[in-house]
């Protein structure tokens, strides 16, 4: 009789553990604070995303939970427009986050889309994982159309500099830049 009650207690404990494990938040789940994502403090809630987004900040190619997420870098280039990329100088605004993986939009929660970030994308995001099982992640759609990479009316002089020697802002005319009829200090 006593052995029977021990088995029942053991079954109840095992069931409770299974229920708790089944309720553990995953990367990409909704949240309002980091405790919603992990009681251990190993995940945080990105409240800048619609409904919150459970993630791991500052991930590397092997730190995201396998089977549920991949590491994505945002802001890895100085600008997603123009001819400024310099692989020797990463952007100081670069940040990495674990993002929930998906196969299609049905795998993502409401308001998010399954997007392949291995392709050119509106976020300028890249996949950091060295051998990701997929490069598709659940991400909030961009509210506006990104700036076109090729714009014939845009000057990329900010990346390569401009030649101002032929009368730019630093000195054209005989007065050295002073207003007409005024003398410059030191004249």
C-alpha positions in Angstrom: 0.0 0.0 0.0 2.8 2.4 0.9 4.6 1.6 -2.3 1.5 2.5 -4.2 1.2 5.9 -2.7 4.9 6.6 -3.5 4.3 5.8 -7.2 1.3 8.1 -7.3 3.4 10.9 -5.7 6.2 10.2 -8.2 3.7 10.3 -11.1 2.2 13.6 -9.9 5.7 15.2 -9.6 6.6 13.9 -13.1 3.4 15.3 -14.5 4.0 18.7 -12.9 7.6 18.8 -14.3 6.3 18.0 -17.8 3.7 20.7 -17.5 6.2 23.2 -16.4 8.6 22.2 -19.2 5.9 22.5 -21.7 5.1 26.1 -20.6 8.7 27.4 -20.9 8.9 30.5 -23.0 10.6 30.2 -26.4 12.5 32.7 -28.5 10.0 34.9 -30.3 7.2 34.5 -27.7 5.2 37.5 -26.5 6.3 39.2 -23.3 6.0 42.4 -21.3 9.2 42.0 -19.2 12.2 39.8 -19.1 10.8 37.6 -16.3 8.2 36.5 -18.8 11.0 35.0 -20.9 13.2 33.4 -18.3 13.3 33.2 -14.5 17.0 32.4 -14.8 17.8 35.7 -16.5 19.3 34.2 -19.6 16.7 35.7 -21.9 15.2 39.2 -22.2 12.1 40.8 -23.5 12.6 43.2 -26.4 9.8 45.5 -25.6 10.5 47.6 -28.7 8.8 44.8 -30.7 5.0 44.5 -31.0 3.8 42.5 -28.0 7.4 42.0 -26.8 9.8 39.4 -28.2 11.6 36.9 -26.0 15.2 36.8 -27.2 18.9 36.5 -26.2 20.8 39.7 -26.7 24.4 39.7 -28.0 24.3 36.2 -29.3 27.1 34.6 -31.3 27.1 31.8 -34.0 26.6 29.0 -31.4 24.6 30.6 -28.5 21.0 30.5 -29.7 18.8 27.6 -28.6 19.0 25.1 -31.5 15.8 24.0 -33.1 14.0 27.2 -32.2 16.2 30.2 -33.2 19.2 31.6 -35.1 21.5 34.5 -34.3 20.8 37.6 -36.4 22.9 40.8 -36.7 21.2 44.1 -37.1 23.0 47.3 -38.0 26.1 45.5 -39.3 26.9 48.0 -42.0 27.2 51.8 -41.6 24.4 52.3 -44.0 22.1 50.0 -46.0 22.2 52.6 -48.8 25.1 53.8 -50.8 28.7 52.7 -51.3 30.0 52.8 -47.7 30.5 49.1 -46.8 33.9 48.4 -45.3 34.3 44.8 -44.0 37.3 45.9 -41.9 35.2 48.4 -40.0 32.0 47.0 -38.5 29.3 49.5 -37.4 29.4 50.5 -33.8 25.6 50.2 -33.9 25.7 46.5 -34.7 23.6 44.3 -32.3 22.8 40.6 -32.4 19.7 38.8 -31.2 18.4 35.3 -31.3 15.3 35.2 -33.6 12.6 32.5 -33.8 13.0 30.3 -36.9 10.1 29.4 -39.1 9.1 27.7 -42.4 6.1 29.9 -43.2 4.0 32.7 -41.8 1.8 30.2 -40.0 4.8 29.4 -37.7 4.9 33.0 -36.5 2.6 34.8 -34.0 0.1 37.5 -35.1 1.7 40.6 -36.6 5.0 38.8 -37.5 6.1 37.4 -40.9 8.4 34.5 -41.8 11.2 36.3 -43.7 14.4 34.9 -45.2 17.2 37.2 -43.9 19.8 35.5 -46.0 18.4 37.6 -48.9 18.6 41.4 -49.1 16.1 42.8 -46.6 14.7 46.0 -45.3 16.4 45.6 -41.9 19.9 45.3 -43.3 20.1 42.1 -41.2 22.4 39.2 -41.7 22.4 35.6 -40.3 25.4 35.1 -37.9 25.1 31.3 -37.4 27.8 29.5 -39.3 25.5 26.5 -40.3 21.9 27.6 -39.6 19.2 25.0 -40.1 17.2 27.8 -41.8 17.7 31.5 -42.5 14.0 32.3 -42.1 12.9 34.0 -38.9 9.7 35.5 -37.5 10.1 39.3 -37.6 7.8 42.3 -37.6 7.3 43.6 -41.1 8.8 47.0 -42.0 6.1 49.7 -42.0 7.7 51.5 -45.0 9.4 50.7 -48.2 13.2 50.7 -47.8 15.3 53.2 -49.6 16.4 51.9 -53.0 20.0 50.9 -53.1 20.4 52.4 -56.6 19.3 56.0 -56.8 20.8 58.0 -59.7 20.0 61.3 -58.0 21.8 60.4 -54.7 25.4 61.4 -54.2 27.6 58.9 -52.4 30.2 61.6 -51.8 29.8 61.1 -48.1 31.6 57.7 -48.4 34.5 58.9 -50.7 34.7 62.6 -49.9 34.2 65.5 -52.3 36.7 67.7 -54.0 36.2 71.3 -52.7 39.4 72.7 -54.2 37.6 74.4 -57.0 35.6 76.9 -55.0 33.7 74.9 -52.4 32.8 76.2 -49.0 36.4 76.8 -48.0 37.4 79.8 -50.0 36.4 81.2 -53.2 36.8 84.9 -54.0 39.5 87.3 -52.9 38.1 88.3 -49.5 38.8 84.8 -48.0 35.2 84.2 -47.2 34.4 87.5 -45.4 31.3 89.5 -46.2 31.6 92.2 -48.9 33.1 95.4 -47.5 34.3 93.8 -44.2 37.9 93.0 -43.4 38.9 89.7 -41.9 40.8 89.6 -38.6 44.5 89.7 -39.2 44.2 91.8 -42.4 
